[in-house]
Amino acid sequence: MTCFPFSFGKKVRFVATHDPDIDEVLSGIQNVRIYTYKELKVASDNFSPANKIGQGGFGSVYKGLLKDGKVAAIKVLSAESSQGVKEFMTEINVISEIEHENLVKLYGCCVEGNQRILVYNYVENNSLAQTLLGSGHSNIIFDWKTRSRICIGIARGLAYLHEEVIPHIVHRDIKASNILLDQNLTPKISDFGLAKLIPSYMTHVSTRVAGTIGYLAPEYAIRGQLTRKADIYSFGVLLVEIVSGRCHTNSRLPIGEQYLLEMVCLCYAPSCIAAPFSVGGK
């Protein structure tokens, strides 16, 4: 059964996949369409490299045009990754029943043979990692008003996950590459493959440590006790990146300047005699 006590639409057609774990997740979903592999192959022009818009640790993402006219981001999980299947199930279970302006929208999924595909709404301006923190190919001007609006939007998305959804959702992988920007530069939190559900009566859950180095809250990394504060720490790192226009780690810089948080802490210290920290980026 689904972990959420509410639904937003009619139950979709369910087709057994011969994988008991995935079948259990799909049978409880109320608001996600089941696509055929052929549909998504046609939508992405046979998963053409020209339509490839992203590459992650668990597969590739393609831009596609669905039969109903919607432009979609088609996330194809690597068939060789067993961890990818687990993330696939988690992502469907967590995000299928929720909807918010600052979260990506899951249209549906495909499970045929060894194919595991997620279909999302297409977000035009890619991720913060590629636009604000990337190599300079973006034409977007990130003035202070825009940066502030992006920060507030991410905070609203997190507040929704942490406070309004029951059970509460901890994302566990808040970072620049998981914040997408639509045509109006409205931020959308994406990639819920590592998310965990925390009932409102629990202070924390004990779990294996997962996430991205540089964004992990120290107390979570050390003890493995997950609370919503883990997302808040990651959000804090992301805020520093957005304000500075710099990635949290850059090994191409001189020793002593490679880690953004170290520089911030140094400049914050009352006894700091270093040169003022400069704000960069686009």
N, C-alpha and C positions, 0 to 999 in steps of 0.2 A: 504493500500500500504506500501511497505517497505520504511524506512526512508532514504535509501541510493540511490544516483543517478547512481549507477554503479552495475555491476554484473560480476561474474566470470564463469558462466556456464549456461547450459540449465535449463529451468524450470523443476522441478521434479513433479512427480505425486502428485496431491493434493486430499485428501479425506476429505469431510466435517465431523466435529466432533460433531455437534449439540451444540457447544459452540461458539456463535457469536464472542466473543473477540479473542479466539484462532484461529477460522477460518479466521478472518481478517488478523492475523499475518501470518499464514501458506500460504494463498493465494498469498501473495506478495513475498514469498521467492523464490530465483532463484537457490540456490546452495546447498540445504540440502535434503537428502533423507528421505522419510517417511518409517520407519520400522514398521513391524507388531509386536505385542506383542509376538506372537509365535516365530518369528525369534530371538528376543532378549532373550527369555526364553531358547531356544536351545543354543544360543551363550554363555550364562552364566551358562550352566548346571543347569537350573531351579533355577537361582539366588542362587547358592550354597554358603553356608557360607565359604567354602574353597576358593571361588573366590572373596570374599568381600575384597576390598582394601581401603575402606574409609567409614566414617560415619560423616554426618554433621547435621546441624539443620533442614535441609529440606529433608533428606532421606539418602540412602546408595549408594555406588559406587561399581560396580563389574567389574572384568576383564572378557572379553569375546572374543571369536573368531568368527568373522562374516563369512558369506557364501563366501565372496570374498577373504578370507584369511587374512584380516586385524585384528590385535589385537586391541581391543577397550576398553575404559573405559565407562561403562554403568551406568549413574547416574539416579537412580530411586527416583523420588520425592515422599514424603509421601502423601498418599491419604487424610489424615486427615488435611493437612495444606493448608488453603486457600491462605496464603501468598506465599506458594510454587508455586501455579499456576501462580500467578503474576510474580514471579521470573522466572518461566519457559518461559513465553511469552517474558519477557524483554530480557532474555539471547539469545533466538532464534533471536529476532529482531535485537539485537546489533551485535552479532558475526557471524551471518550466511553469511554476505557479505564481511567479512574482512579476510585477511590471512597475517601472519607475522611470522618470525622465532621464535619470543619470545612471541607468543600467542598460546594457545591451539587451535586445529583445530576441529570444530564441523562437524562430519560426517552426523548426522541426528537426528531424533527424532521419538517418538512414542506417539500417542494420541488415546487411545482406552478405551471407558468407563471412569473410573476414573483414568486410568493410564497416567502418565506424565513422559516420559523418554527422557533423552538427551544422545546422543552417541558421544563420543569424541575419538580422537586418544589416545592410551595408552601411558603414560609417565612412563618409567621404574623405575626411582629412587624416586618416591613419592614426597613429599613436603619438603620444607626447615624446616617446623615445626617438621617433623618426623625424618629428617636426621641430620641436623645441630643442631637444638634446642631440639631434642627429648631426650629420656632416655638412649641413648648410644647403641642402637641396630644396628646402621648403620656402615658399613665397609668403608664408603667413607672417604677419607682423605681430609679435607678442608684446604689446604695450602693457603698462601696469594694470589698466582696466581689464584687459583680456585675461591676464594672469590671475587677477583677483577673482574674476568670474569663474574661471576654471577651478580654482581652489575651492570656492564655495560650492560649486556643483559636485565635486568629488565628496566634500564633507556631507552634503545632503544625501548622496547615494549611500554613504557609509552609515549615516544616522538612520536611514530607512532600514538597512540590513540589521543594524545592531539593536534598534529600539522598536520598530513597528512590526517587523515580521516575527511571527511566533511559530516554532522556536527561532531564537535569534540566529543570525548567520554571521560567522567570522570568515572573511574571504581568504586570509592567510597568504595572499600573494599580491598585495597592493604595491605596484611599481609603475614606472613611466610607460613601459611597453604594454601594460594592461589597462591604460587609460586612453580610450579612443575619442576622437573629436569629430562631430558631425559637421555639416556644411555651415552651421552657425557657431561653430567652435564650442558647442555644448559638450561637456565631458561625459563619457559613458564608461562605467567600470565593466571590464570584461574578464573572461577566463576564470570560471568558477570551479575548475577541476580539483583544486585543493581545499575547497570550502568545507567548513565543519558547522554542524548545527549544535547550538547550546541552548537547552531548555532554560526558561526564565528563572527557575528555582535553583539552578546550579551556578556556582561562582566560577567554575572552570571545568575543562575536560583535559584529561591526561592523554597525550597522543604523541606519535613520532613527530619530530621537528621537520617541518616542510616549509618551503618558501624560497626566497632569493637572498643570497649573501649580500650584506650591505643594507638590507631592509628589515632584517630579523631583529625583533626586540630581544635584548640580552637575557632578560629573565625567562623568556619563552625558550630561547636557544639553550639555556643552561638546564632548566628544570623540566621542560617539555609540558608545562602546564599552560594550556591555551585559554586566554580570555579575550574579550573584545579589545583590550588594551594593545594586543599584538598588532592589530590593524592600525590603531592610532599611532603607534610608533612608526610603522611603515609609512603612514600618511605624513608624519612629521619629516621623515627623510625626503619624501616626494615634494613637500612644500619647499624645503631648502633648494632642491633641484630646480623647481619652477621659478623661484625668486632669483636664483643665481644664473640660471640658464646653463648649468653644468651638471654632468652626470656625477653620481656619488663617488665613482671610482674612475680614474683615468691614468693608466700605467705609462702613458706617453709623457706625462708631466714630470718635472724634477722631483726627486725624493723629498718628501716633506710637503708636497702640494698635491699628491696623488689622491688623497682621501678627503673628500669634501667636508665630512663631519668633523674631522680633526682640525681642519682650518677654521671652521665655525666656532668650535670650542675654544681654540686658541685666541681667536679675536674677541670672544665673549668674556674670557677671563679678565678680571680687573687689572692684573699685572701684565697684561699683554702689551708688548712693545713692538710687535710686528707691524708691518705696514697695513693700513686698513684693507679689509677684504673687499675686493672689487666685484661688482655685479656685472655679469656678462650675458651672453646669449643673444637671441634675436630680438 
